[in-house]
Amino acid sequence: FLEQALTATVNRHALVCLHHHPVPLHSRWLDGVALTNGKELLGLLRKFPAVRGVVFGHVHQAHDAVSDGLRLIATPSTCTQFKPRSDEFALDQRPPAWRRLSLQADGRLETSLHWLAQDWAA
């Protein structure tokens, strides 16, 4: 279905949104609930230059990386954050946050993180 949809929109930019993450985030417990066909999905998406990025949640942490030309973005939670790179389930001390996304007409994907506590420092 996704392949058909992307084929039908070759003259438009696309942003693919998922719940579960398609790539390992180096957190043993969290990677256990990643997409089981993440590699296949990304292989498909890389065939379509119109795909400007993949956005996913569920991981309760920020992530923004490029893998073989495909931008992969996770958003933190508006509730509780999960501690990055942990083997066991653990909460992070970071406050609630959200990610603003803007897909521009020229295909640029602009994003910014907004943390609830203005005085929080990484």
Solvent accessible surface area in square Angstrom, and as a share of the most:
residue,aa,sasa,rsa
1,F,199,0.83
2,L,53,0.27
3,E,86,0.39
4,Q,133,0.59
5,A,40,0.31
6,L,11,0.05
7,T,76,0.44
8,A,85,0.66
9,T,46,0.27
10,V,95,0.55
11,N,144,0.74
12,R,170,0.62
13,H,78,0.35
14,A,18,0.14
15,L,48,0.24
16,V,14,0.08
17,C,90,0.54
18,L,47,0.24
19,H,111,0.50
20,H,58,0.26
21,H,0,0.00
22,P,8,0.05
23,V,22,0.13
24,P,88,0.56
25,L,11,0.05
26,H,114,0.51
27,S,0,0.00
28,R,150,0.55
29,W,67,0.23
30,L,1,0.01
31,D,38,0.20
32,G,66,0.63
33,V,68,0.39
34,A,23,0.18
35,L,54,0.27
36,T,146,0.85
37,N,81,0.42
38,G,4,0.04
39,K,177,0.75
40,E,119,0.53
41,L,24,0.12
42,L,8,0.04
43,G,32,0.31
44,L,36,0.18
45,L,0,0.00
46,R,85,0.31
47,K,143,0.61
48,F,30,0.13
49,P,114,0.72
50,A,17,0.13
51,V,10,0.06
52,R,92,0.34
53,G,0,0.00
54,V,0,0.00
55,V,15,0.09
56,F,2,0.01
57,G,16,0.15
58,H,55,0.25
59,V,0,0.00
60,H,52,0.23
61,Q,15,0.06
62,A,34,0.26
63,H,49,0.22
64,D,69,0.36
65,A,42,0.32
66,V,103,0.59
67,S,37,0.24
68,D,121,0.63
69,G,71,0.69
70,L,6,0.03
71,R,59,0.22
72,L,3,0.02
73,I,0,0.00
74,A,0,0.00
75,T,37,0.22
76,P,5,0.03
77,S,15,0.10
78,T,105,0.61
79,C,88,0.53
80,T,50,0.29
81,Q,2,0.01
82,F,31,0.13
83,K,102,0.43
84,P,50,0.31
85,R,167,0.61
86,S,15,0.10
87,D,87,0.45
88,E,112,0.50
89,F,117,0.49
90,A,32,0.25
91,L,89,0.44
92,D,31,0.16
93,Q,161,0.72
94,R,77,0.28
95,P,21,0.13
96,P,41,0.26
97,A,0,0.00
98,W,104,0.36
99,R,30,0.11
100,R,147,0.54
101,L,63,0.31
102,S,44,0.28
103,L,68,0.34
104,Q,52,0.23
105,A,105,0.81
106,D,88,0.46
107,G,1,0.01
108,R,124,0.45
109,L,17,0.08
110,E,77,0.34
111,T,35,0.21
112,S,47,0.30
113,L,61,0.30
114,H,56,0.25
115,W,42,0.15
116,L,113,0.56
117,A,39,0.30
118,Q,169,0.75
119,D,131,0.68
120,W,74,0.26
121,A,83,0.64
122,A,118,0.91
